[in-house]
Amino acid sequence: MRCRDVIAILDDYLEGSLAGADLERLEAHLRECDECRAYLDTYRRTLALTRTAARVEMPREMRRHLRALLISRLGVG
């Protein structure tokens, strides 16, 4: 398995949906590749930060303007 292969299936790995030979090959690669382990660690931390980041509510007036803009540009509504 190459590093680019790891990146392609990293979401499946973190979600726990990777199994069988793919899981074995990925874990074998991670045991040997410092760069991919560092990437995985950074990816995990990024996911954790985005989950805990405070959600910022868009002001009502801005939502109204954005909605009007989208409606006019998309021709819907």
All heavy atoms as a GROMACS GRO file, in nm:
protein
  620
    1MET      N    1   0.085  -0.118   0.000
    1MET     CA    2   0.000   0.000   0.000
    1MET      C    3   0.090   0.124   0.000
    1MET      O    4   0.188   0.130   0.072
    1MET     CB    5  -0.092  -0.003   0.123
    1MET     CG    6  -0.182   0.117   0.132
    1MET     SD    7  -0.311   0.104   0.258
    1MET     CE    8  -0.428   0.001   0.176
    2ARG      N    9   0.052   0.220  -0.081
    2ARG     CA   10   0.126   0.346  -0.087
    2ARG      C   11   0.057   0.452  -0.004
    2ARG      O   12  -0.060   0.439   0.032
    2ARG     CB   13   0.135   0.393  -0.232
    2ARG     CG   14   0.214   0.296  -0.320
    2ARG     CD   15   0.207   0.335  -0.464
    2ARG     NE   16   0.065   0.327  -0.504
    2ARG     CZ   17   0.022   0.359  -0.624
    2ARG    NH1   18   0.105   0.405  -0.715
    2ARG    NH2   19  -0.105   0.350  -0.654
    3CYS      N   20   0.129   0.558   0.026
    3CYS     CA   21   0.075   0.667   0.108
    3CYS      C   22  -0.052   0.724   0.049
    3CYS      O   23  -0.148   0.750   0.121
    3CYS     CB   24   0.181   0.776   0.127
    3CYS     SG   25   0.326   0.719   0.219
    4ARG      N   26  -0.057   0.742  -0.080
    4ARG     CA   27  -0.178   0.798  -0.142
    4ARG      C   28  -0.297   0.703  -0.126
    4ARG      O   29  -0.411   0.746  -0.120
    4ARG     CB   30  -0.154   0.835  -0.287
    4ARG     CG   31  -0.150   0.718  -0.381
    4ARG     CD   32  -0.134   0.758  -0.522
    4ARG     NE   33   0.008   0.749  -0.550
    4ARG     CZ   34   0.064   0.790  -0.660
    4ARG    NH1   35  -0.008   0.846  -0.752
    4ARG    NH2   36   0.192   0.776  -0.681
    5ASP      N   37  -0.270   0.572  -0.121
    5ASP     CA   38  -0.378   0.476  -0.096
    5ASP      C   39  -0.434   0.491   0.044
    5ASP      O   40  -0.554   0.477   0.066
    5ASP     CB   41  -0.327   0.333  -0.116
    5ASP     CG   42  -0.273   0.308  -0.256
    5ASP    OD1   43  -0.331   0.364  -0.353
    5ASP    OD2   44  -0.173   0.235  -0.269
    6VAL      N   45  -0.345   0.518   0.140
    6VAL     CA   46  -0.387   0.539   0.279
    6VAL      C   47  -0.481   0.659   0.287
    6VAL      O   48  -0.588   0.652   0.348
    6VAL     CB   49  -0.264   0.560   0.371
    6VAL    CG1   50  -0.307   0.608   0.509
    6VAL    CG2   51  -0.184   0.432   0.381
    7ILE      N   52  -0.441   0.768   0.225
    7ILE     CA   53  -0.522   0.890   0.229
    7ILE      C   54  -0.660   0.866   0.168
    7ILE      O   55  -0.760   0.915   0.218
    7ILE     CB   56  -0.447   1.005   0.158
    7ILE    CG1   57  -0.324   1.043   0.240
    7ILE    CG2   58  -0.539   1.125   0.137
    7ILE    CD1   59  -0.228   1.134   0.169
    8ALA      N   60  -0.665   0.785   0.064
    8ALA     CA   61  -0.792   0.760  -0.004
    8ALA      C   62  -0.892   0.683   0.082
    8ALA      O   63  -1.013   0.698   0.064
    8ALA     CB   64  -0.767   0.683  -0.134
    9ILE      N   65  -0.843   0.603   0.177
    9ILE     CA   66  -0.935   0.521   0.258
    9ILE      C   67  -0.934   0.559   0.406
    9ILE      O   68  -0.992   0.490   0.489
    9ILE     CB   69  -0.904   0.370   0.242
    9ILE    CG1   70  -0.762   0.338   0.288
    9ILE    CG2   71  -0.932   0.325   0.100
    9ILE    CD1   72  -0.730   0.190   0.288
   10LEU      N   73  -0.873   0.671   0.437
   10LEU     CA   74  -0.861   0.712   0.576
   10LEU      C   75  -0.996   0.738   0.642
   10LEU      O   76  -1.016   0.701   0.758
   10LEU     CB   77  -0.773   0.837   0.586
   10LEU     CG   78  -0.700   0.858   0.716
   10LEU    CD1   79  -0.620   0.736   0.756
   10LEU    CD2   80  -0.610   0.979   0.706
   11ASP      N   81  -1.089   0.796   0.571
   11ASP     CA   82  -1.223   0.819   0.628
   11ASP      C   83  -1.288   0.688   0.668
   11ASP      O   84  -1.345   0.676   0.776
   11ASP     CB   85  -1.314   0.893   0.529
   11ASP     CG   86  -1.288   1.041   0.525
   11ASP    OD1   87  -1.238   1.096   0.624
   11ASP    OD2   88  -1.320   1.102   0.422
   12ASP      N   89  -1.280   0.588   0.580
   12ASP     CA   90  -1.338   0.458   0.610
   12ASP      C   91  -1.272   0.397   0.734
   12ASP      O   92  -1.339   0.338   0.818
   12ASP     CB   93  -1.323   0.362   0.492
   12ASP     CG   94  -1.403   0.406   0.371
   12ASP    OD1   95  -1.506   0.476   0.389
   12ASP    OD2   96  -1.364   0.371   0.258
   13TYR      N   97  -1.143   0.412   0.743
   13TYR     CA   98  -1.068   0.360   0.858
   13TYR      C   99  -1.115   0.425   0.988
   13TYR      O  100  -1.144   0.356   1.086
   13TYR     CB  101  -0.919   0.383   0.837
   13TYR     CG  102  -0.833   0.339   0.953
   13TYR    CD1  103  -0.817   0.205   0.984
   13TYR    CD2  104  -0.766   0.433   1.030
   13TYR    CE1  105  -0.736   0.164   1.089
   13TYR    CE2  106  -0.685   0.394   1.136
   13TYR     CZ  107  -0.671   0.260   1.165
   13TYR     OH  108  -0.591   0.220   1.270
   14LEU      N  109  -1.126   0.556   0.987
   14LEU     CA  110  -1.165   0.627   1.108
   14LEU      C  111  -1.311   0.603   1.145
   14LEU      O  112  -1.348   0.609   1.262
   14LEU     CB  113  -1.137   0.777   1.094
   14LEU     CG  114  -0.988   0.812   1.089
   14LEU    CD1  115  -0.970   0.960   1.058
   14LEU    CD2  116  -0.920   0.775   1.220
   15GLU      N  117  -1.395   0.576   1.047
   15GLU     CA  118  -1.536   0.545   1.073
   15GLU      C  119  -1.556   0.400   1.116
   15GLU      O  120  -1.666   0.362   1.155
   15GLU     CB  121  -1.620   0.573   0.948
   15GLU     CG  122  -1.631   0.720   0.915
   15GLU     CD  123  -1.702   0.745   0.782
   15GLU    OE1  124  -1.738   0.646   0.713
   15GLU    OE2  125  -1.720   0.862   0.747
   16GLY      N  126  -1.452   0.320   1.104
   16GLY     CA  127  -1.461   0.180   1.142
   16GLY      C  128  -1.525   0.092   1.037
   16GLY      O  129  -1.565  -0.022   1.066
   17SER      N  130  -1.536   0.141   0.915
   17SER     CA  131  -1.601   0.062   0.810
   17SER      C  132  -1.502  -0.010   0.720
   17SER      O  133  -1.542  -0.079   0.627
   17SER     CB  134  -1.694   0.152   0.726
   17SER     OG  135  -1.620   0.252   0.662
   18LEU      N  136  -1.375   0.003   0.748
   18LEU     CA  137  -1.272  -0.067   0.671
   18LEU      C  138  -1.250  -0.204   0.734
   18LEU      O  139  -1.238  -0.215   0.856
   18LEU     CB  140  -1.144   0.015   0.673
   18LEU     CG  141  -1.038  -0.018   0.569
   18LEU    CD1  142  -1.093   0.007   0.429
   18LEU    CD2  143  -0.915   0.067   0.591
   19ALA      N  144  -1.245  -0.307   0.652
   19ALA     CA  145  -1.230  -0.442   0.707
   19ALA      C  146  -1.145  -0.528   0.614
   19ALA      O  147  -1.108  -0.486   0.505
   19ALA     CB  148  -1.368  -0.506   0.726
   20GLY      N  149  -1.118  -0.646   0.660
   20GLY     CA  150  -1.050  -0.746   0.577
   20GLY      C  151  -0.910  -0.707   0.537
   20GLY      O  152  -0.834  -0.647   0.614
   21ALA      N  153  -0.877  -0.743   0.414
   21ALA     CA  154  -0.742  -0.722   0.363
   21ALA      C  155  -0.705  -0.573   0.358
   21ALA      O  156  -0.590  -0.537   0.385
   21ALA     CB  157  -0.728  -0.783   0.224
   22ASP      N  158  -0.802  -0.488   0.326
   22ASP     CA  159  -0.774  -0.344   0.322
   22ASP      C  160  -0.732  -0.293   0.459
   22ASP      O  161  -0.637  -0.216   0.471
   22ASP     CB  162  -0.895  -0.265   0.273
   22ASP     CG  163  -0.921  -0.283   0.125
   22ASP    OD1  164  -0.825  -0.315   0.051
   22ASP    OD2  165  -1.036  -0.267   0.084
   23LEU      N  166  -0.802  -0.336   0.563
   23LEU     CA  167  -0.768  -0.294   0.699
   23LEU      C  168  -0.629  -0.346   0.738
   23LEU      O  169  -0.548  -0.271   0.793
   23LEU     CB  170  -0.873  -0.344   0.798
   23LEU     CG  171  -0.848  -0.315   0.945
   23LEU    CD1  172  -0.838  -0.164   0.969
   23LEU    CD2  173  -0.955  -0.376   1.032
   24GLU      N  174  -0.602  -0.469   0.707
   24GLU     CA  175  -0.471  -0.527   0.739
   24GLU      C  176  -0.358  -0.454   0.668
   24GLU      O  177  -0.254  -0.424   0.728
   24GLU     CB  178  -0.469  -0.675   0.704
   24GLU     CG  179  -0.558  -0.759   0.794
   24GLU     CD  180  -0.567  -0.903   0.748
   24GLU    OE1  181  -0.481  -0.947   0.668
   24GLU    OE2  182  -0.661  -0.971   0.791
   25ARG      N  183  -0.378  -0.426   0.538
   25ARG     CA  184  -0.274  -0.356   0.462
   25ARG      C  185  -0.254  -0.214   0.514
   25ARG      O  186  -0.142  -0.166   0.523
   25ARG     CB  187  -0.312  -0.352   0.314
   25ARG     CG  188  -0.302  -0.487   0.247
   25ARG     CD  189  -0.330  -0.483   0.101
   25ARG     NE  190  -0.378  -0.351   0.060
   25ARG     CZ  191  -0.430  -0.322  -0.056
   25ARG    NH1  192  -0.441  -0.414  -0.146
   25ARG    NH2  193  -0.473  -0.202  -0.084
   26LEU      N  194  -0.363  -0.146   0.547
   26LEU     CA  195  -0.352  -0.010   0.600
   26LEU      C  196  -0.276  -0.010   0.732
   26LEU      O  197  -0.184   0.070   0.751
   26LEU     CB  198  -0.490   0.051   0.620
   26LEU     CG  199  -0.488   0.188   0.687
   26LEU    CD1  200  -0.450   0.295   0.587
   26LEU    CD2  201  -0.619   0.220   0.752
   27GLU      N  202  -0.313  -0.098   0.823
   27GLU     CA  203  -0.246  -0.101   0.952
   27GLU      C  204  -0.100  -0.141   0.940
   27GLU      O  205  -0.014  -0.088   1.011
   27GLU     CB  206  -0.322  -0.192   1.049
   27GLU     CG  207  -0.454  -0.128   1.089
   27GLU     CD  208  -0.538  -0.213   1.182
   27GLU    OE1  209  -0.518  -0.337   1.187
   27GLU    OE2  210  -0.626  -0.154   1.250
   28ALA      N  211  -0.068  -0.230   0.847
   28ALA     CA  212   0.072  -0.266   0.822
   28ALA      C  213   0.150  -0.145   0.771
   28ALA      O  214   0.262  -0.118   0.813
   28ALA     CB  215   0.079  -0.381   0.722
   29HIS      N  216   0.088  -0.070   0.681
   29HIS     CA  217   0.153   0.050   0.628
   29HIS      C  218   0.175   0.152   0.740
   29HIS      O  219   0.284   0.212   0.749
   29HIS     CB  220   0.069   0.111   0.516
   29HIS     CG  221   0.131   0.234   0.456
   29HIS    ND1  222   0.223   0.228   0.354
   29HIS    CD2  223   0.117   0.365   0.487
   29HIS    CE1  224   0.262   0.351   0.324
   29HIS    NE2  225   0.198   0.436   0.403
   30LEU      N  226   0.075   0.172   0.824
   30LEU     CA  227   0.088   0.269   0.933
   30LEU      C  228   0.198   0.230   1.032
   30LEU      O  229   0.265   0.318   1.088
   30LEU     CB  230  -0.046   0.285   1.007
   30LEU     CG  231  -0.156   0.357   0.930
   30LEU    CD1  232  -0.288   0.349   1.006
   30LEU    CD2  233  -0.117   0.501   0.902
   31ARG      N  234   0.219   0.100   1.052
   31ARG     CA  235   0.327   0.057   1.140
   31ARG      C  236   0.463   0.094   1.085
   31ARG      O  237   0.557   0.119   1.160
   31ARG     CB  238   0.321  -0.094   1.162
   31ARG     CG  239   0.212  -0.138   1.258
   31ARG     CD  240   0.226  -0.283   1.298
   31ARG     NE  241   0.208  -0.376   1.188
   31ARG     CZ  242   0.091  -0.423   1.146
   31ARG    NH1  243  -0.021  -0.386   1.208
   31ARG    NH2  244   0.083  -0.507   1.045
   32GLU      N  245   0.474   0.102   0.954
   32GLU     CA  246   0.603   0.126   0.888
   32GLU      C  247   0.626   0.271   0.844
   32GLU      O  248   0.738   0.310   0.818
   32GLU     CB  249   0.616   0.035   0.764
   32GLU     CG  250   0.605  -0.112   0.796
   32GLU     CD  251   0.721  -0.159   0.884
   32GLU    OE1  252   0.834  -0.112   0.865
   32GLU    OE2  253   0.694  -0.244   0.972
   33CYS      N  254   0.520   0.350   0.834
   33CYS     CA  255   0.532   0.483   0.771
   33CYS      C  256   0.508   0.595   0.873
   33CYS      O  257   0.393   0.621   0.912
   33CYS     CB  258   0.433   0.494   0.655
   33CYS     SG  259   0.447   0.649   0.564
   34ASP      N  260   0.615   0.660   0.913
   34ASP     CA  261   0.605   0.771   1.008
   34ASP      C  262   0.519   0.885   0.953
   34ASP      O  263   0.442   0.946   1.027
   34ASP     CB  264   0.743   0.826   1.042
   34ASP     CG  265   0.829   0.728   1.119
   34ASP    OD1  266   0.772   0.638   1.185
   34ASP    OD2  267   0.953   0.742   1.114
   35GLU      N  268   0.534   0.914   0.823
   35GLU     CA  269   0.460   1.024   0.763
   35GLU      C  270   0.310   1.000   0.766
   35GLU      O  271   0.232   1.090   0.797
   35GLU     CB  272   0.507   1.049   0.619
   35GLU     CG  273   0.645   1.108   0.609
   35GLU     CD  274   0.755   1.001   0.613
   35GLU    OE1  275   0.724   0.880   0.612
   35GLU    OE2  276   0.872   1.040   0.619
   36CYS      N  277   0.267   0.878   0.736
   36CYS     CA  278   0.124   0.849   0.737
   36CYS      C  279   0.069   0.847   0.879
   36CYS      O  280  -0.045   0.889   0.901
   36CYS     CB  281   0.095   0.717   0.666
   36CYS     SG  282   0.101   0.734   0.486
   37ARG      N  283   0.148   0.802   0.975
   37ARG     CA  284   0.103   0.809   1.115
   37ARG      C  285   0.087   0.953   1.158
   37ARG      O  286  -0.010   0.988   1.225
   37ARG     CB  287   0.201   0.735   1.207
   37ARG     CG  288   0.184   0.586   1.205
   37ARG     CD  289   0.255   0.518   1.321
   37ARG     NE  290   0.392   0.561   1.341
   37ARG     CZ  291   0.498   0.510   1.281
   37ARG    NH1  292   0.484   0.411   1.194
   37ARG    NH2  293   0.618   0.554   1.307
   38ALA      N  294   0.179   1.040   1.118
   38ALA     CA  295   0.168   1.182   1.150
   38ALA      C  296   0.046   1.243   1.081
   38ALA      O  297  -0.027   1.322   1.141
   38ALA     CB  298   0.295   1.256   1.109
   39TYR      N  299   0.022   1.205   0.956
   39TYR     CA  300  -0.095   1.254   0.882
   39TYR      C  301  -0.223   1.210   0.952
   39TYR      O  302  -0.316   1.289   0.970
   39TYR     CB  303  -0.091   1.203   0.738
   39TYR     CG  304  -0.201   1.257   0.651
   39TYR    CD1  305  -0.185   1.376   0.584
   39TYR    CD2  306  -0.321   1.188   0.637
   39TYR    CE1  307  -0.286   1.427   0.504
   39TYR    CE2  308  -0.423   1.238   0.557
   39TYR     CZ  309  -0.405   1.358   0.491
   39TYR     OH  310  -0.505   1.407   0.413
   40LEU      N  311  -0.228   1.082   0.992
   40LEU     CA  312  -0.345   1.029   1.061
   40LEU      C  313  -0.368   1.104   1.192
   40LEU      O  314  -0.482   1.141   1.223
   40LEU     CB  315  -0.327   0.880   1.089
   40LEU     CG  316  -0.436   0.812   1.172
   40LEU    CD1  317  -0.572   0.824   1.105
   40LEU    CD2  318  -0.399   0.666   1.196
   41ASP      N  319  -0.263   1.130   1.266
   41ASP     CA  320  -0.277   1.204   1.392
   41ASP      C  321  -0.331   1.344   1.367
   41ASP      O  322  -0.422   1.390   1.437
   41ASP     CB  323  -0.142   1.210   1.464
   41ASP     CG  324  -0.151   1.278   1.597
   41ASP    OD1  325  -0.237   1.238   1.680
   41ASP    OD2  326  -0.073   1.373   1.621
   42THR      N  327  -0.277   1.412   1.268
   42THR     CA  328  -0.324   1.546   1.234
   42THR      C  329  -0.469   1.543   1.188
   42THR      O  330  -0.550   1.628   1.226
   42THR     CB  331  -0.235   1.607   1.124
   42THR    OG1  332  -0.101   1.613   1.171
   42THR    CG2  333  -0.281   1.746   1.084
   43TYR      N  334  -0.504   1.444   1.109
   43TYR     CA  335  -0.641   1.430   1.060
   43TYR      C  336  -0.737   1.408   1.176
   43TYR      O  337  -0.844   1.470   1.182
   43TYR     CB  338  -0.645   1.313   0.962
   43TYR     CG  339  -0.768   1.307   0.877
   43TYR    CD1  340  -0.778   1.386   0.762
   43TYR    CD2  341  -0.872   1.222   0.907
   43TYR    CE1  342  -0.891   1.380   0.683
   43TYR    CE2  343  -0.985   1.215   0.828
   43TYR     CZ  344  -0.994   1.295   0.715
   43TYR     OH  345  -1.105   1.289   0.638
   44ARG      N  346  -0.699   1.322   1.270
   44ARG     CA  347  -0.783   1.298   1.388
   44ARG      C  348  -0.802   1.426   1.469
   44ARG      O  349  -0.913   1.456   1.514
   44ARG     CB  350  -0.720   1.191   1.477
   44ARG     CG  351  -0.745   1.052   1.431
   44ARG     CD  352  -0.685   0.953   1.529
   44ARG     NE  353  -0.723   0.818   1.496
   44ARG     CZ  354  -0.644   0.714   1.506
   44ARG    NH1  355  -0.521   0.728   1.550
   44ARG    NH2  356  -0.688   0.594   1.475
   45ARG      N  357  -0.694   1.500   1.489
   45ARG     CA  358  -0.703   1.624   1.567
   45ARG      C  359  -0.790   1.727   1.495
   45ARG      O  360  -0.867   1.799   1.558
   45ARG     CB  361  -0.565   1.680   1.597
   45ARG     CG  362  -0.495   1.601   1.708
   45ARG     CD  363  -0.366   1.663   1.751
   45ARG     NE  364  -0.265   1.626   1.650
   45ARG     CZ  365  -0.165   1.703   1.613
   45ARG    NH1  366  -0.148   1.822   1.665
   45ARG    NH2  367  -0.080   1.662   1.522
   46THR      N  368  -0.778   1.734   1.364
   46THR     CA  369  -0.860   1.827   1.286
   46THR      C  370  -1.007   1.792   1.299
   46THR      O  371  -1.091   1.881   1.319
   46THR     CB  372  -0.817   1.825   1.138
   46THR    OG1  373  -0.680   1.862   1.128
   46THR    CG2  374  -0.902   1.919   1.054
   47LEU      N  375  -1.040   1.664   1.289
   47LEU     CA  376  -1.179   1.622   1.305
   47LEU      C  377  -1.230   1.656   1.444
   47LEU      O  378  -1.343   1.704   1.459
   47LEU     CB  379  -1.193   1.471   1.281
   47LEU     CG  380  -1.177   1.424   1.138
   47LEU    CD1  381  -1.177   1.272   1.132
   47LEU    CD2  382  -1.285   1.481   1.049
   48ALA      N  383  -1.148   1.634   1.545
   48ALA     CA  384  -1.190   1.664   1.682
   48ALA      C  385  -1.214   1.814   1.700
   48ALA      O  386  -1.311   1.856   1.764
   48ALA     CB  387  -1.085   1.615   1.782
   49LEU      N  388  -1.127   1.895   1.643
   49LEU     CA  389  -1.143   2.040   1.654
   49LEU      C  390  -1.269   2.089   1.584
   49LEU      O  391  -1.340   2.174   1.635
   49LEU     CB  392  -1.022   2.112   1.596
   49LEU     CG  393  -0.897   2.112   1.681
   49LEU    CD1  394  -0.778   2.167   1.602
   49LEU    CD2  395  -0.918   2.191   1.808
   50THR      N  396  -1.296   2.035   1.466
   50THR     CA  397  -1.415   2.079   1.394
   50THR      C  398  -1.543   2.036   1.464
   50THR      O  399  -1.644   2.104   1.454
   50THR     CB  400  -1.416   2.029   1.248
   50THR    OG1  401  -1.410   1.886   1.247
   50THR    CG2  402  -1.300   2.086   1.170
   51ARG      N  403  -1.538   1.924   1.535
   51ARG     CA  404  -1.657   1.880   1.608
   51ARG      C  405  -1.683   1.967   1.730
   51ARG      O  406  -1.797   1.984   1.772
   51ARG     CB  407  -1.640   1.735   1.653
   51ARG     CG  408  -1.652   1.637   1.540
   51ARG     CD  409  -1.642   1.494   1.590
   51ARG     NE  410  -1.633   1.404   1.479
   51ARG     CZ  411  -1.532   1.320   1.459
   51ARG    NH1  412  -1.433   1.312   1.543
   51ARG    NH2  413  -1.532   1.241   1.353
   52THR      N  414  -1.577   2.021   1.789
   52THR     CA  415  -1.594   2.098   1.911
   52THR      C  416  -1.600   2.249   1.888
   52THR      O  417  -1.627   2.323   1.980
   52THR     CB  418  -1.480   2.068   2.011
   52THR    OG1  419  -1.356   2.104   1.952
   52THR    CG2  420  -1.479   1.922   2.050
   53ALA      N  421  -1.574   2.290   1.765
   53ALA     CA  422  -1.576   2.433   1.736
   53ALA      C  423  -1.717   2.487   1.757
   53ALA      O  424  -1.816   2.423   1.723
   53ALA     CB  425  -1.532   2.460   1.592
   54ALA      N  426  -1.722   2.604   1.815
   54ALA     CA  427  -1.853   2.666   1.840
   54ALA      C  428  -1.919   2.702   1.708
   54ALA      O  429  -1.856   2.757   1.618
   54ALA     CB  430  -1.835   2.792   1.925
   55ARG      N  431  -2.044   2.667   1.699
   55ARG     CA  432  -2.119   2.702   1.580
   55ARG      C  433  -2.159   2.848   1.590
   55ARG      O  434  -2.214   2.891   1.691
   55ARG     CB  435  -2.243   2.614   1.570
   55ARG     CG  436  -2.321   2.642   1.446
   55ARG     CD  437  -2.436   2.549   1.432
   55ARG     NE  438  -2.509   2.591   1.313
   55ARG     CZ  439  -2.628   2.549   1.282
   55ARG    NH1  440  -2.688   2.461   1.358
   55ARG    NH2  441  -2.688   2.592   1.175
   56VAL      N  442  -2.132   2.921   1.486
   56VAL     CA  443  -2.165   3.063   1.482
   56VAL      C  444  -2.294   3.080   1.403
   56VAL      O  445  -2.304   3.036   1.289
   56VAL     CB  446  -2.050   3.145   1.418
   56VAL    CG1  447  -2.090   3.291   1.407
   56VAL    CG2  448  -1.922   3.126   1.495
   57GLU      N  449  -2.390   3.139   1.466
   57GLU     CA  450  -2.520   3.162   1.402
   57GLU      C  451  -2.510   3.284   1.311
   57GLU      O  452  -2.460   3.389   1.350
   57GLU     CB  453  -2.627   3.184   1.509
   57GLU     CG  454  -2.766   3.188   1.456
   57GLU     CD  455  -2.813   3.052   1.405
   57GLU    OE1  456  -2.768   2.948   1.457
   57GLU    OE2  457  -2.894   3.051   1.311
   58MET      N  458  -2.556   3.267   1.188
   58MET     CA  459  -2.556   3.377   1.094
   58MET      C  460  -2.666   3.476   1.134
   58MET      O  461  -2.779   3.435   1.162
   58MET     CB  462  -2.583   3.325   0.952
   58MET     CG  463  -2.570   3.432   0.846
   58MET     SD  464  -2.610   3.372   0.678
   58MET     CE  465  -2.486   3.248   0.653
   59PRO      N  466  -2.633   3.605   1.137
   59PRO     CA  467  -2.736   3.705   1.171
   59PRO      C  468  -2.854   3.697   1.075
   59PRO      O  469  -2.839   3.668   0.956
   59PRO     CB  470  -2.663   3.838   1.156
   59PRO     CG  471  -2.519   3.805   1.173
   59PRO     CD  472  -2.503   3.667   1.116
   60ARG      N  473  -2.971   3.723   1.127
   60ARG     CA  474  -3.096   3.712   1.050
   60ARG      C  475  -3.091   3.796   0.922
   60ARG      O  476  -3.131   3.750   0.816
   60ARG     CB  477  -3.214   3.755   1.137
   60ARG     CG  478  -3.347   3.746   1.064
   60ARG     CD  479  -3.461   3.777   1.153
   60ARG     NE  480  -3.462   3.670   1.255
   60ARG     CZ  481  -3.537   3.672   1.364
   60ARG    NH1  482  -3.617   3.772   1.387
   60ARG    NH2  483  -3.533   3.573   1.449
   61GLU      N  484  -3.043   3.919   0.932
   61GLU     CA  485  -3.038   4.005   0.814
   61GLU      C  486  -2.945   3.948   0.706
   61GLU      O  487  -2.975   3.952   0.588
   61GLU     CB  488  -2.992   4.147   0.855
   61GLU     CG  489  -3.000   4.250   0.745
   61GLU     CD  490  -3.144   4.278   0.697
   61GLU    OE1  491  -3.241   4.242   0.766
   61GLU    OE2  492  -3.157   4.335   0.588
   62MET      N  493  -2.834   3.891   0.749
   62MET     CA  494  -2.742   3.831   0.654
   62MET      C  495  -2.805   3.709   0.588
   62MET      O  496  -2.790   3.688   0.467
   62MET     CB  497  -2.611   3.791   0.723
   62MET     CG  498  -2.507   3.737   0.626
   62MET     SD  499  -2.355   3.688   0.709
   62MET     CE  500  -2.286   3.849   0.742
   63ARG      N  501  -2.877   3.628   0.664
   63ARG     CA  502  -2.947   3.512   0.607
   63ARG      C  503  -3.048   3.557   0.503
   63ARG      O  504  -3.060   3.496   0.397
   63ARG     CB  505  -3.019   3.434   0.718
   63ARG     CG  506  -2.930   3.342   0.796
   63ARG     CD  507  -3.008   3.240   0.877
   63ARG     NE  508  -3.125   3.290   0.946
   63ARG     CZ  509  -3.129   3.327   1.073
   63ARG    NH1  510  -3.021   3.320   1.148
   63ARG    NH2  511  -3.240   3.372   1.127
   64ARG      N  512  -3.119   3.665   0.535
   64ARG     CA  513  -3.219   3.717   0.441
   64ARG      C  514  -3.153   3.761   0.311
   64ARG      O  515  -3.200   3.728   0.202
   64ARG     CB  516  -3.295   3.833   0.507
   64ARG     CG  517  -3.417   3.879   0.428
   64ARG     CD  518  -3.493   3.989   0.499
   64ARG     NE  519  -3.419   4.116   0.505
   64ARG     CZ  520  -3.397   4.196   0.400
   64ARG    NH1  521  -3.443   4.165   0.282
   64ARG    NH2  522  -3.331   4.309   0.414
   65HIS      N  523  -3.043   3.836   0.321
   65HIS     CA  524  -2.972   3.882   0.201
   65HIS      C  525  -2.915   3.765   0.122
   65HIS      O  526  -2.923   3.762  -0.002
   65HIS     CB  527  -2.859   3.978   0.239
   65HIS     CG  528  -2.906   4.115   0.275
   65HIS    ND1  529  -2.963   4.202   0.184
   65HIS    CD2  530  -2.904   4.181   0.393
   65HIS    CE1  531  -2.995   4.315   0.243
   65HIS    NE2  532  -2.961   4.305   0.372
   66LEU      N  533  -2.858   3.668   0.191
   66LEU     CA  534  -2.801   3.552   0.123
   66LEU      C  535  -2.909   3.473   0.052
   66LEU      O  536  -2.893   3.432  -0.063
   66LEU     CB  537  -2.727   3.463   0.223
   66LEU     CG  538  -2.663   3.337   0.166
   66LEU    CD1  539  -2.563   3.371   0.057
   66LEU    CD2  540  -2.596   3.258   0.278
   67ARG      N  541  -3.021   3.453   0.118
   67ARG     CA  542  -3.132   3.381   0.056
   67ARG      C  543  -3.182   3.453  -0.068
   67ARG      O  544  -3.204   3.392  -0.174
   67ARG     CB  545  -3.246   3.363   0.157
   67ARG     CG  546  -3.359   3.279   0.108
   67ARG     CD  547  -3.460   3.254   0.220
   67ARG     NE  548  -3.553   3.152   0.187
   67ARG     CZ  549  -3.658   3.166   0.105
   67ARG    NH1  550  -3.682   3.282   0.051
   67ARG    NH2  551  -3.738   3.066   0.080
   68ALA      N  552  -3.197   3.584  -0.057
   68ALA     CA  553  -3.244   3.663  -0.174
   68ALA      C  554  -3.143   3.653  -0.289
   68ALA      O  555  -3.181   3.639  -0.405
   68ALA     CB  556  -3.265   3.808  -0.132
   69LEU      N  557  -3.016   3.659  -0.257
   69LEU     CA  558  -2.912   3.649  -0.360
   69LEU      C  559  -2.917   3.513  -0.428
   69LEU      O  560  -2.914   3.504  -0.550
   69LEU     CB  561  -2.774   3.672  -0.299
   69LEU     CG  562  -2.656   3.651  -0.394
   69LEU    CD1  563  -2.654   3.760  -0.500
   69LEU    CD2  564  -2.527   3.647  -0.316
   70LEU      N  565  -2.927   3.408  -0.350
   70LEU     CA  566  -2.932   3.272  -0.408
   70LEU      C  567  -3.055   3.254  -0.493
   70LEU      O  568  -3.049   3.198  -0.601
   70LEU     CB  569  -2.926   3.169  -0.296
   70LEU     CG  570  -2.792   3.158  -0.224
   70LEU    CD1  571  -2.805   3.063  -0.106
   70LEU    CD2  572  -2.683   3.112  -0.319
   71ILE      N  573  -3.166   3.303  -0.447
   71ILE     CA  574  -3.290   3.291  -0.523
   71ILE      C  575  -3.277   3.365  -0.657
   71ILE      O  576  -3.314   3.313  -0.762
   71ILE     CB  577  -3.411   3.340  -0.443
   71ILE    CG1  578  -3.443   3.239  -0.332
   71ILE    CG2  579  -3.532   3.365  -0.532
   71ILE    CD1  580  -3.546   3.287  -0.232
   72SER      N  581  -3.221   3.484  -0.653
   72SER     CA  582  -3.209   3.562  -0.776
   72SER      C  583  -3.108   3.498  -0.872
   72SER      O  584  -3.128   3.498  -0.993
   72SER     CB  585  -3.168   3.706  -0.746
   72SER     OG  586  -3.036   3.714  -0.701
   73ARG      N  587  -2.999   3.443  -0.820
   73ARG     CA  588  -2.896   3.383  -0.905
   73ARG      C  589  -2.939   3.246  -0.959
   73ARG      O  590  -2.904   3.211  -1.070
   73ARG     CB  591  -2.765   3.366  -0.828
   73ARG     CG  592  -2.700   3.494  -0.785
   73ARG     CD  593  -2.630   3.559  -0.904
   73ARG     NE  594  -2.582   3.690  -0.873
   73ARG     CZ  595  -2.457   3.721  -0.844
   73ARG    NH1  596  -2.367   3.627  -0.842
   73ARG    NH2  597  -2.423   3.844  -0.818
   74LEU      N  598  -3.011   3.171  -0.880
   74LEU     CA  599  -3.051   3.037  -0.921
   74LEU      C  600  -3.185   3.036  -0.994
   74LEU      O  601  -3.222   2.936  -1.054
   74LEU     CB  602  -3.057   2.944  -0.800
   74LEU     CG  603  -2.924   2.921  -0.727
   74LEU    CD1  604  -2.946   2.839  -0.602
   74LEU    CD2  605  -2.823   2.855  -0.819
   75GLY      N  606  -3.258   3.146  -0.981
   75GLY     CA  607  -3.387   3.155  -1.047
   75GLY      C  608  -3.492   3.063  -0.989
   75GLY      O  609  -3.575   3.010  -1.061
   76VAL      N  610  -3.485   3.044  -0.856
   76VAL     CA  611  -3.584   2.959  -0.789
   76VAL      C  612  -3.660   3.043  -0.688
   76VAL      O  613  -3.622   3.154  -0.656
   76VAL     CB  614  -3.518   2.838  -0.718
   76VAL    CG1  615  -3.455   2.746  -0.817
   76VAL    CG2  616  -3.420   2.884  -0.612
   77GLY      N  617  -3.759   2.983  -0.631
   77GLY     CA  618  -3.827   3.051  -0.522
   77GLY      C  619  -3.960   3.099  -0.562
   77GLY      O  620  -4.048   3.142  -0.516
   0.00000   0.00000   0.00000
